[in-house]
Amino acid sequence: MRSAYEPIPWLAADNTPRIKSTTGLGTGGGAGVSTQDSSGFGEIDVKFGVNHSANVTVVLNFPSTPPTLFISGEQCFGTVTQATVSNDVTITCTGILPGAPGELRRLHYEWATSQ
């Protein structure tokens, strides 16, 4: 994470991420992403469906080269890892605690360094 005195990172508005794909969220599950004013941070809302898996993958796609991201999640997400290939950042959560169908949980992300 950034230090208290580091400038707020700003990313060009044309490089804000979108959800490319998800796996393991179950029937009726899905995800959405929000980035406030391209300010370098945002939330990934993950909605669990019926019979979701204990292992979930969410792929963010950036229009151009993605920044290095810091990603954190609630404890219920288990172990959270990421891998970047081209313009895609794949976020994998393993060992997710069971959730009720329709339950909404959040992953937080921010640029690890100022852009």
C-alpha positions in Angstrom: 0.0 0.0 0.0 1.0 3.6 -0.4 2.6 5.5 2.4 0.7 8.3 4.1 2.7 11.0 2.3 2.8 9.5 -1.2 0.7 11.3 -3.7 -2.6 9.8 -4.7 -2.1 7.8 -7.8 -4.1 8.8 -10.9 -4.7 6.6 -13.9 -5.8 7.9 -17.2 -9.5 7.5 -17.5 -9.1 5.4 -20.6 -7.3 2.6 -18.7 -10.0 1.7 -16.1 -10.6 -2.0 -15.7 -13.6 -4.0 -16.5 -14.6 -7.6 -15.6 -13.6 -9.9 -18.5 -14.7 -13.2 -17.0 -15.4 -15.1 -13.8 -15.4 -18.8 -12.8 -16.7 -20.6 -9.7 -19.4 -18.1 -8.7 -22.3 -20.6 -9.2 -25.6 -20.2 -11.0 -26.7 -16.6 -10.8 -23.3 -15.3 -9.5 -21.4 -12.5 -11.1 -19.0 -9.6 -10.5 -18.7 -5.9 -11.1 -15.9 -3.4 -10.8 -15.9 0.3 -9.8 -13.1 2.8 -9.9 -13.8 6.2 -8.5 -12.7 8.9 -11.0 -9.8 6.7 -12.2 -8.1 7.5 -8.9 -6.1 4.3 -8.6 -8.4 2.3 -6.3 -11.7 0.6 -6.5 -13.9 -2.3 -5.4 -14.8 -5.6 -7.1 -18.3 -6.6 -6.0 -18.6 -10.4 -6.1 -22.1 -11.9 -5.9 -22.2 -15.6 -5.1 -24.8 -17.8 -6.8 -26.2 -21.2 -6.0 -23.5 -23.9 -5.5 -20.5 -21.6 -5.8 -17.1 -23.1 -5.6 -14.5 -22.8 -2.9 -12.2 -21.5 -5.6 -13.2 -18.4 -7.6 -11.4 -16.6 -10.4 -12.1 -13.0 -11.5 -10.3 -11.6 -14.6 -9.9 -7.8 -14.9 -9.1 -6.4 -18.3 -7.4 -3.1 -18.9 -7.5 -1.2 -22.2 -3.7 -0.8 -22.0 -0.9 -2.1 -19.8 -2.3 -2.6 -16.3 -0.6 -1.1 -13.3 0.9 -3.3 -10.6 -2.0 -3.9 -8.2 -2.4 -4.4 -4.5 -5.5 -6.6 -3.9 -7.1 -7.4 -0.5 -10.2 -9.2 0.4 -12.3 -10.0 3.5 -11.1 -13.2 5.3 -13.9 -15.1 3.8 -12.1 -15.0 0.4 -9.4 -17.3 1.7 -6.1 -16.9 -0.1 -6.0 -14.2 -2.7 -3.4 -14.3 -5.5 -3.0 -12.4 -8.8 -1.2 -12.9 -12.1 -0.9 -10.4 -15.0 -0.7 -11.6 -18.6 -0.9 -8.9 -21.3 -3.8 -6.6 -20.3 -5.5 -9.1 -18.1 -5.1 -9.4 -14.3 -6.4 -12.7 -13.0 -7.4 -12.7 -9.4 -7.8 -16.2 -7.8 -9.4 -16.8 -4.4 -8.9 -20.3 -2.9 -10.5 -21.6 0.2 -13.5 -19.3 0.1 -15.9 -19.8 3.0 -19.4 -20.8 2.0 -21.8 -17.9 1.3 -25.5 -17.7 0.8 -26.9 -17.4 -2.7 -27.1 -13.7 -3.6 -24.5 -12.8 -0.9 -22.3 -9.8 -2.0 -18.7 -9.7 -0.9 -16.0 -7.2 -1.9 -12.4 -7.3 -3.0 -10.5 -4.0 -2.7 -7.7 -3.1 -5.2 -5.4 -0.1 -5.6 -2.4 0.6 -7.7 0.7 -0.5 -5.8 2.7 2.5 -7.1 1.7 5.9 -8.3 1.3 6.2 -12.0 
